[in-house]
Each structure stands twice: as C-alpha cells, then as structure tokens.
Amino acid sequence: MRRSGIVIVLIALMVTPAVVAVAPPGMLVRAADDEVNPLPRHRTSWERQHPVPPIPLEQFTQRTPPTGAVYCPPEYAPNEGMLIRWGAYNSVLTELTVTVTTLDPDAMVYIVATVAQGDSAAVTLDGAGADMSQVEFITYTSDSVWMRDYGPRFIFEDGARAIVNHTYNRSFRAYDNAFPGILGTLWGETVYDIPLVHGGGNFHLFANGDAFMSSLVLGENPSLSEQDVKDLYQDYQNLDLTIYPGFPTGFDSTQHIDMWMMPLGDDSVVIGEYDVGTGQPYTISENAVTDLSGRGYTIHRTPGWNDGGTHYTYTNAVILNDLLLIPAFGAPYLTEDAAAQAVFEGALPGHTVVPVDCSDIIHAAGAIHCVVMHVPAYANPFPSVTVLTPDGGESWASGQAVDITWQATDDVGVTGIDLYCSTNGGSSYPHLIATGEVNDGAYAWTAPSMWTDRYRIKVVAHDADLNMGEDESDADFTVGRAPVLAHAFTLDVDPGWTVEGDWEHGVPTGGGTHNYDPQSGYTGANVYGYNLEGDYPRNMSETEYLTSIPLDCQGLSAVELRFWRWLGVESSEPEFDHATVEVSTDGQAWQPTWEAAGADIGDTEWTQMVLDISSVVDDHATVYLRWGMGPTDGSVTFPGWNVDDIEIWGASPCDLSGDGLVDPADHAFFERCHAGPGVGVPNLLDYDCAACDLSGDGDVDLADFAVLQSCSAPAP
C-alpha cells in the first residue's frame, strides 16, 4: 500500500486466516502487555517537575510552512489505514487490529514495534483472527502507546501527502517525539516542523477547515499569543482554529478536546454530556454545543462523567472509513455503554459500530482515539508530482554534472518517471532526457551544450493503474558555456611578476609560527610567497604586493580567478593584520576581491580559492592581479601568503561545443552549422547554431570562421 520512498519494515508473519466475527468487548483472549508499567497519557510526576521548555519566539517567526495548496483531511474522510504502537494495552490494540483487518478489506494497520515486539504481536494478532496481509510492521523503538499525541499529522500539499510535526508535549519521551520525522523519511513524505508544543489528542477538524483545540495549547506555548497559534494552523494546515477552554485537570488530567468532542461528518459532531453539578465541564461543553449549533452543525450527545478520578468518555472513539470503534467500559456502566452505542448508530446509520473494551486503558487518561493515528487515503488517483530542482533561477554551465530532483507520490505507487527538457520557457518539451526511471527522487544530468536562459524541466510520473501526473519548473533557469582555461601559471619557473618587500619566487622552507609555511608548492617546488623563511614582520605600515603581468581576458565572460593558497595571518579585526587579493584593468585603479576577515587563518595544507572577478574584468584586453600583505600591528605574526598554480578561467565565445575547451570539436560544430539546414541538426540541445555568429553580423559565414581561427587553445 505504500506509494513512495523506501519503507523499512519487519513482517514477522505473513498469513491469511479466515475472517472471524468480532467478539464483544472483553471476550477476546487478553494479550499480555510488553510494558509492565506503561507510561500514562497524562504527565508522570517526574514530567510534571520537568515541563517542556517553551519554543523560542524566534523559531516561531522563522517558520517555513508549506508553500503549495494545503488540504488537511478530517478523520471521517477516506483512510488508507491507521498507525498504532505495540507494547502497552495490547488487548485494546488487538481488538482494534482484528476489527479493522476483518471488516475493512482495504485498510492497513501499521504497527510500530521493536523486532521482539513485532514477533510477539504477529503471533498474538494471527491467533486472534487478524488478517495479517493487512498488517505492516514498522521497526522502531518508541516510548509510549499514545500514537495520537505524538504521531504524524498528515496533510496534502498540491495533492501530495506530507506530514506536519509538532513538538510532543511530553518531549522527554524523546523516541516518541522523533517518530514523525523518522516516518517521513521511511515513507518518502515531506515533513514540516510546526514550532508548537502540542499533544495531538487536543485537536479535531472538519473538512470545511473548522478546527478545534482546548486552551491547553496556550499554556504549553507561553511565548505565543492565541492569534499566533491560530496563524500557525492557518499557515501549516489551512485551518480556521477555534480554541475552547480546557476541562479542569482535576476532572480530566489531559485537557484534550478528544475527551469530550468528536466530528462525525461534514455537519455532524458528538459532544459529551455532563451533569450540571460538574461545573466547568458542564459549562464548557454546553457552550460548545451552542457555538456549534449556531454554525449549522447537528449535535449528538453521549454520556460523560468522572468516577474516582477517572474521566469516562465515549467521544474518544475512532472512525475509519465505514467503521466506528467506540469505547465500552462494561459493568457497572452497561447502561451508559448501550446509550452511547445507540447514539452513534443513530448518527451514522451507514457505519458498522463496534465497541472496544476500554475498562483498563481509561484509567491511564485515554481510550482508543489516543492510541490511533489516521493515515489518510489519496483522493486523487493520479500521481502527484513536484519538481524540486531546477525550479527556476538556477545558473549551470554546459557540461556541468547536476541533479534533477522531484517528489512523486500516488495511491497505488509510482512505477516510472519520465524527464523532459524545454529550451523555450516551457512552451514545448521536445527533448526527452530519460524514460522509465525509478522514482528515487533524483536523476544525474549533464547540462547540455545549448546556451539559453529559458530552460525548464518537466517530470512525468506513471502509476500501476496507467494514470499519469506531471509538474514542471516554476520558472526558467540558465545553462551557459562551461569556463575554459585562459591563463595558467604553475610557477615552476618565475613568470616575471612584480614583487615588493619580502615577496619572492622560490621554495618555501616550512618556517614561521602559529602555523608553518609549506616546504614545497602545491605542484612542483616553487611558489610566490611572502618571506619564504618564515613570518611577516610586525608594524608594517604599508601593504606590499605581488602583481601579475597584464593578462588578456578579451572575449571572456564569467571570469574566475583560481589559485592554491597556504596562508597564515592574524585576524584583521579590529585592526590587526591584513591579507588581500585585488584586480585591475589598468594597473592603477584596484578593486578589492577578497580580504582575510574574522578569525585568524592558519592553513596547514594547500587550499584552493575560486574568486568571481567577472564584474571587473569580463571582456577586458588588459587585466592585472595582485596579492597584498600588510599592514600589520605590533603583536603576533604569522607566515603570510604562499600561492601556487594561478589560473584565469572564463567562458569563451569560441567554445562552440560548450565543453570547456577551444579545440577541433568547435570547428566540427561550426562546419555542421555552416552547412545549413539541408545537412540537419541532430538535436537542438547539442547544437545551438546561433552561437556560431561570432562576428555578430546575423549570419553564420566565413567572417565567423575567421574569428574562430583567431581563438587559440589555452596554454596547458
């Protein structure tokens, strides 16, 4: 039933027993719990002494909610199945699993368990009559059974299922708190972390976007106002939240709204009915009845009461497709059980109502809704696809290794992915990149040789039912020429550059303090360095420079300076020591390109630097480079600059093939385009004949060939 991602599961047994009738509450063989003292739904005494710290307000302001269209399904909408956690109250979990797998032929029960728990659960469930073909184990170690409170809240974003993950209000149950993120990874679904402390049982919603919580959420998030909380639910789940007062903790220790309210349909809701003598529970529930009636909801009432410190409720129930599983408490509450069942049967005549024995679990401040998280079914049978990258604005070089990434999900599983390319802003997609790819979310692509800023990618997903879904980049991206090596200085021999002060060409000696100079170049023995014997001096009042000879960058674009450095310099802040790189097009006016800033730099190995100098030197016939050392203060000193293998790279118009070289391949490219349409161009992505107009006269002719001949391959 999983549609995407890699799910690591343990299927302990795979058997298909005959369907059996569901036994009345308490009649099934009682399953032994794995945990002798399971954690209750309410806080333990230790947790009361260690409350969850408030989420910092800055996390609230820096939230990143979904950007697509969001739909948050109600529990009464179609469901793929439900999540439960095995280990505590296993008798309840057994009843739930048997009921769902024998009365709903399509619903899955996903059981979170350790390996040992999974083995035990499979034996127990098989023996109780569950259809094990509808059971899937997720191997994970968690803290408690209360899946509703810490489990994933599912949404649909642009049709794709995703998860909204809150901070569990029992965050000391760390494995529970981490589970939604783990599940998102296993199931390949996007996880959005909402900056909110919360317990999932304190939440209900309707398909129209009405949602309800108790004021517990405000106490759990003291840094947020009521409007802040409402805004979060609008941003993350597209819901209009109403916050009712919470029941007093002396009556209900959880203060969760699912203990007295439950949506049954688009315009139908059940509200617990409390004696007037209960005080606040009576007032709060009756005010809710008035509010919801005024909104047009049909109200149904089931009994609710507190006996000996335990809050008994029937609204803590589970609706799953055409099943309705409700709590039952047995003697001495048989009358109340019967009354509640009659209310539910009258409210949902098309559902099968099944009582589940909750006589034990209710004393832990929860019932069956608390241990179940719904997994909603996809409403759209077509695959949902989102292009992640490139999604617009990227700039890649021809021949660059890049990744096309996407997310694709489907109700029956994505069986294949096709990738297409557009060079006209998405008007058409004539260029097939790949077909029948596995839906692993990424494809390694080599950016093509055509240079344009109007590229887009389309991803098409296919499913097992022969349905298709697609998405394309939201905006254009660019593929430009790959840079060519225009100038290279290995420094094996002195290129004759200008040196000032202690700058020199030669072999470094490994001297210095704080860090040491190298003992050779990055390649070869020689470097340009400042004081090859050791440190730069204190109290330098002026900067001393290494300055290059003039370099020709005419015709080059996107020019970069690349070199290898071994540098030691004290921090320049506030006014200590300085090391700089500058460029100029006339040798007089210099533009700063890089300066050592922040903490001290103490290189212990050669490190390549790549500096974008395009804004200054693109298409200039004369370019100068210089490295500066100083001024320095009167305190500590370092070994200063060592530089090697200095290179200038830029995109050349003569690199017609876009491979980063000016070579015979470019002549072959030109000849094919010059021959004209009669010869034919195999693939527009491989041949952009407009690029062959090197003279700029609008034609591809001999004038362009002359320009191509004048371009020489870069020096090795």
PEDALIN-V712011 format. One record per backbone hydrogen bond with DSSP energy under -0.5 kcal/mol. CO is the residue of the C=O (numbers start at 1). NH is the residue of the N-H. E is the energy in kcal/mol with one decimal. If there is no record, write none. Layout:
CO:NH:E
CO:NH:E
This chain:
3:414:-1.4
5:7:-0.6
6:8:-0.6
7:9:-0.8
8:139:-0.6
9:11:-0.6
10:12:-0.9
15:132:-0.5
24:27:-2.2
31:91:-0.5
34:36:-0.6
35:38:-0.6
44:48:-2.1
45:49:-1.2
46:50:-0.6
47:50:-0.5
56:59:-1.0
56:60:-1.1
57:61:-1.9
58:62:-1.4
60:63:-1.0
69:158:-3.3
71:73:-0.7
71:156:-2.6
74:77:-1.4
77:321:-0.5
78:377:-2.1
80:108:-2.2
81:375:-2.6
82:110:-2.9
83:373:-1.9
84:112:-2.9
87:34:-1.9
87:35:-1.9
89:92:-0.5
89:93:-1.9
90:94:-2.4
91:95:-2.2
92:96:-2.4
93:97:-2.5
94:98:-2.8
95:99:-2.3
96:100:-2.5
97:101:-2.5
98:102:-1.5
99:103:-1.8
100:104:-1.8
108:82:-2.0
108:110:-0.5
109:111:-0.6
109:136:-2.3
110:84:-2.6
110:112:-0.6
111:113:-0.5
111:138:-2.9
112:86:-2.2
113:140:-1.9
114:118:-2.8
115:119:-2.1
116:120:-2.2
117:121:-3.2
118:122:-2.4
119:123:-1.6
120:124:-2.4
121:125:-3.2
122:126:-2.3
123:127:-2.2
124:128:-1.6
125:129:-0.7
125:130:-2.6
126:129:-1.0
130:17:-0.5
130:132:-1.0
131:134:-2.0
132:135:-1.3
134:109:-2.5
136:111:-2.7
137:10:-1.4
137:139:-0.6
138:113:-2.1
138:140:-0.7
140:142:-0.6
145:147:-2.4
146:149:-1.2
146:150:-1.2
147:151:-2.6
149:200:-1.9
152:154:-0.7
153:164:-3.0
155:162:-2.7
156:71:-2.6
156:158:-0.6
157:160:-2.3
160:157:-3.4
162:155:-2.3
163:165:-0.5
163:192:-3.3
164:153:-1.6
164:166:-0.5
165:194:-1.6
166:168:-0.7
167:198:-2.5
168:171:-0.7
170:173:-3.3
172:174:-1.7
173:177:-2.3
174:178:-1.7
175:179:-0.8
176:179:-1.2
178:182:-1.8
179:183:-2.9
180:184:-2.4
181:185:-1.6
182:186:-2.3
183:187:-2.9
184:188:-0.7
184:189:-2.3
185:6:-0.5
190:163:-2.9
191:193:-0.5
192:165:-3.2
192:194:-0.9
194:196:-2.4
196:167:-2.6
198:169:-1.6
199:202:-2.5
201:203:-1.3
201:258:-1.5
204:212:-2.9
206:209:-1.9
209:240:-3.2
210:206:-2.5
211:242:-2.4
212:204:-1.6
213:244:-2.9
214:217:-1.6
215:218:-1.1
215:219:-1.3
216:220:-1.8
217:221:-0.6
218:221:-0.6
221:224:-2.1
225:229:-1.9
226:230:-2.1
227:231:-2.6
228:232:-2.1
229:233:-1.9
230:234:-2.0
231:235:-2.8
232:236:-2.8
233:237:-1.6
233:239:-1.5
234:238:-1.1
239:241:-0.8
240:211:-2.1
242:213:-2.0
242:244:-0.6
244:215:-1.5
248:251:-1.8
248:252:-2.5
256:259:-1.5
257:260:-1.8
257:261:-1.1
260:272:-2.4
262:270:-2.7
265:268:-1.0
267:298:-3.4
268:264:-2.8
268:265:-1.6
269:300:-2.4
270:262:-1.9
271:302:-1.2
272:274:-0.5
273:304:-1.6
275:278:-2.2
276:279:-1.4
278:280:-0.6
278:281:-0.7
279:283:-2.5
280:284:-3.4
281:285:-2.1
282:286:-2.4
283:287:-2.3
284:288:-1.8
285:289:-2.1
286:290:-2.3
287:291:-2.4
288:292:-3.0
289:293:-2.5
290:294:-2.0
291:295:-1.0
292:297:-2.3
293:296:-1.5
298:269:-2.3
300:271:-3.1
302:273:-2.9
303:314:-0.6
305:312:-3.3
307:310:-1.3
310:307:-2.5
310:312:-0.7
312:305:-1.8
315:317:-2.4
316:368:-0.8
316:369:-1.2
318:320:-0.5
318:325:-3.2
320:323:-2.3
322:352:-2.8
323:320:-2.3
324:326:-0.6
324:354:-2.9
325:318:-2.8
326:356:-2.7
328:358:-3.1
330:333:-3.2
333:337:-2.6
334:338:-2.3
335:339:-2.2
336:340:-2.6
337:341:-2.3
338:342:-2.1
339:343:-1.9
340:344:-2.3
341:345:-2.5
342:346:-2.1
343:347:-2.1
344:348:-2.4
348:351:-1.9
351:353:-0.7
352:324:-2.6
352:354:-0.5
354:326:-1.9
356:328:-1.9
358:362:-1.9
360:363:-1.4
361:364:-2.0
361:366:-0.8
362:365:-1.4
364:41:-2.4
364:42:-0.6
368:371:-0.9
369:372:-1.0
370:148:-2.0
370:149:-0.6
373:83:-3.1
374:376:-0.6
375:80:-2.3
375:81:-1.5
379:381:-0.6
383:385:-0.5
384:409:-2.3
386:388:-0.5
386:407:-2.3
389:405:-2.8
391:475:-0.8
394:478:-2.9
396:480:-3.0
397:400:-2.5
400:402:-0.6
400:447:-2.7
402:445:-3.0
403:405:-0.6
404:443:-2.2
405:388:-2.2
405:389:-1.5
407:386:-2.4
409:384:-3.0
413:464:-1.1
416:462:-2.5
417:437:-2.9
418:460:-2.8
419:433:-2.7
419:434:-1.3
420:458:-2.3
421:431:-1.5
422:456:-1.9
424:427:-0.9
430:432:-0.7
431:421:-2.5
434:419:-2.9
437:417:-1.6
438:440:-2.4
441:406:-1.6
443:404:-2.7
443:445:-0.6
445:402:-3.1
445:447:-0.6
447:399:-3.2
450:452:-0.7
452:479:-2.2
454:425:-2.9
455:477:-1.9
456:422:-2.8
457:473:-2.1
458:420:-2.5
459:471:-1.8
460:418:-2.8
461:469:-2.0
462:415:-2.7
462:416:-1.3
463:466:-1.7
467:463:-2.0
469:461:-3.5
471:459:-3.0
476:393:-2.9
477:455:-2.1
478:396:-2.9
479:452:-1.2
480:398:-4.2
484:486:-0.8
484:650:-2.1
487:648:-2.4
489:646:-2.0
490:645:-0.5
498:547:-2.9
500:503:-2.1
502:531:-2.6
504:529:-2.5
506:508:-0.5
506:527:-2.5
511:517:-3.1
513:515:-2.9
518:510:-1.5
524:521:-1.1
527:506:-2.3
527:529:-0.5
528:643:-3.0
529:504:-2.2
529:531:-0.8
531:534:-1.7
532:509:-1.9
539:541:-0.5
540:631:-0.5
540:632:-1.5
544:629:-2.3
545:500:-1.3
546:627:-2.2
547:498:-2.2
551:553:-0.6
551:623:-1.4
553:556:-2.0
553:619:-0.9
555:653:-0.8
556:619:-1.6
557:651:-3.2
559:613:-1.6
559:614:-0.7
560:562:-0.5
560:649:-2.5
561:611:-3.1
562:647:-3.3
563:609:-3.4
564:644:-2.0
565:607:-2.4
567:603:-2.9
568:640:-2.2
569:601:-2.7
571:577:-1.4
578:630:-3.0
579:596:-2.6
580:628:-2.3
581:593:-3.0
581:594:-1.8
582:626:-2.1
583:591:-3.3
584:624:-3.2
588:590:-0.6
591:583:-2.0
594:581:-2.5
598:573:-0.6
601:569:-2.4
607:565:-3.1
609:563:-2.0
611:561:-2.8
611:613:-0.7
613:616:-1.2
613:617:-2.3
614:618:-1.8
617:620:-1.9
620:553:-2.2
623:551:-2.4
624:584:-2.0
625:548:-3.0
626:582:-2.7
627:546:-2.2
628:580:-1.9
629:544:-2.5
631:578:-1.0
633:539:-2.7
638:536:-2.4
640:568:-1.1
641:530:-2.5
642:566:-2.2
643:528:-2.1
644:564:-2.6
646:489:-2.7
647:562:-2.7
648:486:-2.6
648:487:-1.5
649:560:-3.0
650:484:-3.1
651:557:-1.8
652:655:-1.6
654:656:-2.0
655:658:-1.0
660:485:-0.5
661:663:-0.7
663:666:-1.9
663:667:-0.9
664:668:-2.2
665:669:-2.0
666:670:-2.5
667:671:-2.6
668:672:-2.0
669:673:-2.1
670:674:-3.1
671:675:-1.4
672:676:-0.5
673:676:-1.0
676:679:-1.3
676:680:-0.9
680:682:-0.5
683:686:-1.9
683:687:-1.6
685:449:-1.0
685:450:-1.1
687:689:-0.7
688:691:-1.7
689:692:-1.6
690:693:-1.5
692:694:-2.4
693:696:-0.7
699:701:-0.8
701:704:-0.8
701:705:-1.4
702:706:-2.0
703:707:-1.4
704:708:-2.4
705:709:-2.4
706:710:-1.5
707:711:-0.8
708:711:-0.9
710:712:-0.6
